[in-house]
Amino acid sequence: MKKKIPNFRSEAEEFEFWSSSGKGLDSTEYLDWSQAKRTKFPNLKPTLRTISVRLPVAMIEDLKILANQRDVPYQSLLKVFLAERLEAERRLKRAG
């Protein structure tokens, strides 16, 4: 029998509950992950945070040239490159 997931008064309270994994929380005590199904949320907008990154001018110029060739903004291309590298790193971690 799985434990009952508590009713939360706020998103912050729920976040605190699920992120307390360092305190011994195991989600398999609450959820049967073998029954989980992949789903997509096409209208869900990711939370964005603005950051400042110092890059060499030559690197930015190269990025702008590549972006121009693909007809996309250079910041968008940079996000694609970062996302691809993060995914590659995740695959390496899973394989290793």
C-alpha positions in Angstrom: 0.0 0.0 0.0 1.4 3.4 -1.0 1.5 6.3 1.3 -1.0 9.1 0.7 0.4 12.3 -0.8 -0.5 15.1 1.5 -2.7 18.0 0.5 -0.5 21.1 0.2 -1.5 24.7 1.0 0.9 26.2 -1.5 3.3 25.3 -4.3 6.1 26.2 -2.0 4.9 23.7 0.6 4.7 21.0 -2.1 8.2 21.9 -3.4 9.6 21.6 0.2 8.0 18.2 0.6 9.3 16.7 -2.6 12.7 18.3 -2.4 13.4 16.9 1.0 14.9 13.8 -0.5 18.0 14.4 1.6 15.8 13.7 4.6 15.0 10.2 3.5 12.0 10.9 1.3 11.5 8.2 -1.4 8.9 9.0 -4.0 8.4 5.3 -4.6 6.7 5.2 -1.2 4.0 7.5 -2.7 3.9 6.6 -6.4 4.1 3.5 -8.5 6.5 4.6 -11.2 5.9 1.5 -13.2 2.4 2.9 -14.0 3.7 6.3 -15.0 3.1 7.5 -18.6 5.0 10.1 -20.5 3.0 13.2 -21.3 3.6 16.5 -22.9 2.4 19.9 -21.8 2.5 22.0 -25.0 1.2 25.2 -23.4 3.5 25.1 -20.4 6.0 27.9 -20.5 9.3 27.2 -18.8 10.4 29.5 -16.0 13.2 31.7 -17.4 16.0 33.4 -15.5 18.2 36.1 -17.0 21.9 35.5 -16.5 25.0 37.4 -17.5 27.8 35.4 -19.1 31.1 37.0 -20.2 32.2 35.5 -23.5 35.2 36.4 -25.7 34.2 38.8 -28.5 35.4 36.3 -31.1 33.1 33.6 -29.7 30.1 35.9 -29.9 31.0 36.9 -33.4 31.3 33.2 -34.5 27.9 32.5 -32.8 26.3 35.4 -34.6 27.7 34.2 -38.0 26.3 30.7 -37.3 23.0 32.1 -36.2 22.7 34.3 -39.3 23.3 31.2 -41.5 20.5 29.5 -39.7 18.3 32.6 -39.7 17.8 32.5 -35.9 18.7 35.0 -33.2 22.2 34.2 -31.8 20.9 33.9 -28.2 18.4 31.3 -29.3 21.2 29.4 -31.1 23.3 29.6 -27.9 20.4 28.0 -25.9 20.1 25.2 -28.5 23.9 24.5 -28.2 23.6 24.5 -24.4 20.6 22.2 -24.4 22.4 19.8 -26.8 25.5 19.7 -24.6 23.5 19.2 -21.5 21.6 16.2 -23.0 24.9 14.7 -24.2 26.3 15.0 -20.7 23.2 13.4 -19.2 23.6 10.5 -21.7 27.3 10.1 -20.7 26.3 10.0 -17.0 23.6 7.4 -17.6 26.0 5.2 -19.7 28.9 5.6 -17.3 
